[in-house]
Amino acid sequence: MNYSWYDFIGNLGVIMILTSYLLLQLEKISSKSLAYSVINALGALLVLISLYFHFNLSAFIIELFWLIISLYGIWNISRVDKH
């Protein structure tokens, strides 16, 4: 098995997503915090980068929606903070 830079990027993304979920379950972070949405967005983006090189439709769909939902969370938090 060849382990390329994009595999590392994808694994880093998975670690980020799993870490944010673990922190949420341990009540160390709130699902309404900016950090939670940013970590999830970056994690999904990194996985999507790795999928560019080894495409998998199911993984692409879940990560694309994970990214979109996380970006919505970031937008929503930044909109609320301005008011």
N, CA, C and O of each residue as an XYZ file, in Angstrom:
332
protein
N       0.831     -1.174      0.000
C       0.000      0.000      0.000
C       0.880      1.243      0.000
O       1.803      1.364      0.806
N       0.590      2.150     -0.899
C       1.292      3.424     -0.947
C       0.528      4.436     -0.104
O      -0.689      4.572     -0.227
N       1.250      5.136      0.745
C       0.654      6.155      1.598
C       1.153      7.499      1.108
O       2.319      7.848      1.295
N       0.253      8.259      0.474
C       0.623      9.534     -0.130
C       0.230     10.698      0.759
O      -0.439     10.527      1.778
N       0.659     11.883      0.355
C       0.344     13.087      1.126
C      -1.153     13.302      1.239
O      -1.635     13.772      2.270
N      -1.895     12.966      0.193
C      -3.341     13.165      0.229
C      -4.031     12.153      1.145
O      -5.107     12.431      1.674
N      -3.422     10.985      1.333
C      -3.938     10.043      2.332
C      -3.772     10.630      3.733
O      -4.669     10.535      4.570
N      -2.616     11.235      3.970
C      -2.362     11.876      5.258
C      -3.358     13.014      5.498
O      -3.898     13.149      6.596
N      -3.595     13.823      4.476
C      -4.554     14.938      4.578
C      -5.943     14.403      4.912
O      -6.622     14.946      5.783
N      -6.368     13.349      4.233
C      -7.672     12.750      4.502
C      -7.769     12.192      5.908
O      -8.786     12.363      6.578
N      -6.712     11.521      6.359
C      -6.703     10.978      7.724
C      -6.726     12.091      8.764
O      -7.367     11.952      9.806
N      -6.042     13.177      8.495
C      -6.073     14.330      9.388
C      -7.502     14.888      9.482
O      -7.965     15.258     10.562
N      -8.186     14.941      8.339
C      -9.570     15.392      8.328
C     -10.472     14.494      9.156
O     -11.320     14.982      9.904
N     -10.298     13.204      9.031
C     -11.083     12.246      9.821
C     -10.818     12.446     11.311
O     -11.748     12.445     12.118
N      -9.553     12.617     11.669
C      -9.201     12.842     13.075
C      -9.864     14.113     13.595
O     -10.356     14.140     14.723
N      -9.881     15.162     12.783
C     -10.513     16.419     13.200
C     -12.008     16.235     13.457
O     -12.529     16.701     14.471
N     -12.690     15.560     12.543
C     -14.131     15.338     12.692
C     -14.417     14.475     13.919
O     -15.310     14.788     14.707
N     -13.671     13.408     14.077
C     -13.878     12.528     15.229
C     -13.552     13.226     16.548
O     -14.236     13.018     17.550
N     -12.513     14.050     16.546
C     -12.147     14.780     17.760
C     -13.240     15.771     18.145
O     -13.575     15.897     19.322
N     -13.797     16.475     17.160
C     -14.864     17.427     17.483
C     -16.087     16.697     18.033
O     -16.752     17.202     18.938
N     -16.383     15.533     17.504
C     -17.526     14.762     18.004
C     -17.256     14.237     19.415
O     -18.145     14.251     20.266
N     -16.033     13.778     19.658
C     -15.659     13.321     20.991
C     -15.767     14.465     21.997
O     -16.326     14.285     23.079
N     -15.240     15.633     21.652
C     -15.318     16.789     22.543
C     -16.768     17.181     22.809
O     -17.110     17.591     23.917
N     -17.611     17.055     21.802
C     -19.035     17.336     21.985
C     -19.649     16.356     22.978
O     -20.385     16.772     23.873
N     -19.363     15.073     22.838
C     -19.923     14.065     23.728
C     -19.384     14.180     25.148
O     -20.084     13.857     26.107
N     -18.147     14.636     25.284
C     -17.550     14.837     26.605
C     -17.959     16.180     27.214
O     -17.540     16.528     28.318
N     -18.775     16.918     26.485
C     -19.265     18.238     26.899
C     -18.133     19.232     27.136
O     -18.207     20.077     28.027
N     -17.090     19.116     26.328
C     -15.967     20.044     26.372
C     -16.141     21.159     25.350
O     -15.442     22.171     25.401
N     -17.074     20.969     24.425
C     -17.347     21.931     23.366
C     -18.853     21.904     23.100
O     -19.502     20.871     23.268
N     -19.391     23.023     22.693
C     -20.820     23.117     22.397
C     -21.055     22.969     20.897
O     -20.236     23.408     20.089
N     -22.151     22.363     20.538
C     -22.494     22.235     19.120
C     -22.809     23.596     18.514
O     -22.842     23.729     17.291
N     -23.039     24.595     19.336
C     -23.337     25.942     18.853
C     -22.106     26.838     18.843
O     -22.210     28.028     18.546
N     -20.944     26.280     19.164
C     -19.720     27.083     19.187
C     -19.119     27.184     17.790
O     -19.284     26.297     16.952
N     -18.429     28.275     17.571
C     -17.748     28.473     16.299
C     -16.678     27.401     16.094
O     -16.508     26.897     14.984
N     -15.966     27.058     17.148
C     -14.893     26.061     17.049
C     -15.418     24.725     16.528
O     -14.775     24.093     15.690
N     -16.573     24.295     17.012
C     -17.139     23.015     16.586
C     -17.398     23.013     15.077
O     -17.033     22.065     14.381
N     -18.024     24.070     14.583
C     -18.334     24.133     13.151
C     -17.084     24.282     12.300
O     -16.999     23.698     11.220
N     -16.117     25.055     12.770
C     -14.875     25.245     12.015
C     -14.085     23.943     11.929
O     -13.596     23.586     10.857
N     -13.958     23.236     13.040
C     -13.231     21.965     13.035
C     -13.896     20.971     12.078
O     -13.214     20.276     11.326
N     -15.221     20.911     12.113
C     -15.945     20.008     11.220
C     -15.787     20.407      9.760
O     -15.606     19.545      8.900
N     -15.854     21.698      9.473
C     -15.704     22.169      8.093
C     -14.313     21.854      7.557
O     -14.170     21.359      6.439
N     -13.293     22.140      8.354
C     -11.922     21.859      7.918
C     -11.684     20.359      7.746
O     -11.032     19.932      6.794
N     -12.213     19.572      8.665
C     -12.081     18.122      8.550
C     -12.721     17.593      7.280
O     -12.128     16.785      6.564
N     -13.933     18.053      7.003
C     -14.630     17.613      5.785
C     -13.881     18.057      4.538
O     -13.779     17.301      3.572
N     -13.359     19.276      4.551
C     -12.602     19.769      3.408
C     -11.358     18.922      3.160
O     -11.034     18.612      2.014
N     -10.667     18.552      4.221
C      -9.471     17.722      4.063
C      -9.814     16.342      3.508
O      -9.083     15.811      2.671
N     -10.912     15.766      3.964
C     -11.335     14.472      3.421
C     -11.699     14.620      1.941
O     -11.369     13.755      1.130
N     -12.378     15.715      1.592
C     -12.742     15.948      0.188
C     -11.501     16.084     -0.684
O     -11.488     15.610     -1.820
N     -10.463     16.725     -0.166
C      -9.209     16.828     -0.926
C      -8.652     15.439     -1.209
O      -8.223     15.159     -2.328
N      -8.654     14.577     -0.215
C      -8.137     13.226     -0.428
C      -9.011     12.446     -1.410
O      -8.512     11.610     -2.163
N     -10.308     12.721     -1.397
C     -11.218     12.023     -2.319
C     -11.011     12.442     -3.773
O     -11.394     11.713     -4.689
N     -10.417     13.595     -3.986
C     -10.097     14.022     -5.350
C      -9.158     13.012     -6.011
O      -9.237     12.779     -7.217
N      -8.283     12.423     -5.222
C      -7.283     11.495     -5.751
C      -7.762     10.047     -5.770
O      -7.356      9.271     -6.636
N      -8.622      9.678     -4.822
C      -9.213      8.335     -4.783
C     -10.697      8.506     -4.520
O     -11.153      8.449     -3.378
N     -11.446      8.717     -5.601
C     -12.854      9.081     -5.479
C     -13.710      7.913     -5.001
O     -13.531      6.767     -5.413
N     -14.643      8.248     -4.119
C     -15.657      7.317     -3.643
C     -16.934      8.133     -3.505
O     -16.986      9.061     -2.698
N     -17.962      7.805     -4.278
C     -19.167      8.619     -4.333
C     -19.845      8.758     -2.978
O     -20.237      9.861     -2.599
N     -19.990      7.674     -2.248
C     -20.659      7.734     -0.941
C     -19.907      8.643      0.025
O     -20.515      9.467      0.708
N     -18.595      8.494      0.081
C     -17.788      9.335      0.965
C     -17.850     10.793      0.513
O     -17.908     11.698      1.346
N     -17.839     11.022     -0.797
C     -17.921     12.384     -1.319
C     -19.229     13.053     -0.909
O     -19.229     14.207     -0.482
N     -20.338     12.336     -1.035
C     -21.647     12.902     -0.690
C     -21.709     13.273      0.783
O     -22.131     14.380      1.119
N     -21.299     12.376      1.664
C     -21.377     12.662      3.098
C     -20.465     13.825      3.473
O     -20.855     14.683      4.265
N     -19.270     13.866      2.921
C     -18.335     14.945      3.267
C     -18.770     16.277      2.670
O     -18.585     17.321      3.295
N     -19.337     16.257      1.483
C     -19.837     17.491      0.885
C     -20.944     18.094      1.748
O     -20.934     19.294      2.023
N     -21.893     17.271      2.172
C     -22.966     17.775      3.020
C     -22.464     18.145      4.409
O     -22.976     19.089      5.010
N     -21.469     17.422      4.937
C     -20.866     17.754      6.229
C     -20.247     19.154      6.137
O     -20.375     19.962      7.057
N     -19.577     19.427      5.018
C     -18.965     20.736      4.801
C     -20.033     21.823      4.675
O     -19.920     22.876      5.303
N     -21.058     21.579      3.876
C     -22.120     22.566      3.675
C     -22.820     22.883      4.993
O     -23.048     24.051      5.310
N     -23.157     21.866      5.749
C     -23.839     22.070      7.035
C     -22.931     22.828      8.002
O     -23.397     23.713      8.720
N     -21.657     22.496      8.025
C     -20.711     23.187      8.904
C     -20.553     24.647      8.499
O     -20.477     25.525      9.359
N     -20.502     24.913      7.201
C     -20.410     26.295      6.727
C     -21.669     27.071      7.095
O     -21.588     28.251      7.436
N     -22.816     26.432      7.031
C     -24.050     27.070      7.480
C     -23.954     27.408      8.960
O     -24.361     28.493      9.374
N     -23.422     26.495      9.761
C     -23.244     26.746     11.186
C     -22.328     27.934     11.430
O     -22.611     28.768     12.291
N     -21.232     28.021     10.682
C     -20.305     29.149     10.814
C     -21.009     30.449     10.443
O     -20.897     31.446     11.156
N     -21.724     30.440      9.344
C     -22.461     31.622      8.897
C     -23.496     32.032      9.936
O     -23.622     33.213     10.258
N     -24.225     31.073     10.452
C     -25.270     31.351     11.424
C     -24.682     31.933     12.718
O     -25.226     32.889     13.271
N     -23.592     31.366     13.191
C     -22.939     31.866     14.406
C     -22.414     33.286     14.180
O     -22.584     34.152     15.039
N     -21.781     33.529     13.032
C     -21.241     34.864     12.773
C     -22.354     35.897     12.600
O     -22.175     37.067     12.939
N     -23.498     35.469     12.075
C     -24.647     36.355     11.906
C     -25.246     36.712     13.263
O     -25.617     37.863     13.493
N     -25.342     35.756     14.142
C     -25.902     35.974     15.482
C     -24.972     36.866     16.305
O     -25.434     37.728     17.053
N     -23.651     36.654     16.164
C     -22.677     37.447     16.923
C     -22.716     38.919     16.554
O     -22.364     39.768     17.372
N     -23.137     39.235     15.338
C     -23.176     40.627     14.886
C     -24.375     41.377     15.438
O     -24.407     42.606     15.389
N     -25.368     40.657     15.967
C     -26.570     41.307     16.485
C     -26.566     41.413     17.976
O     -27.514     41.938     18.561
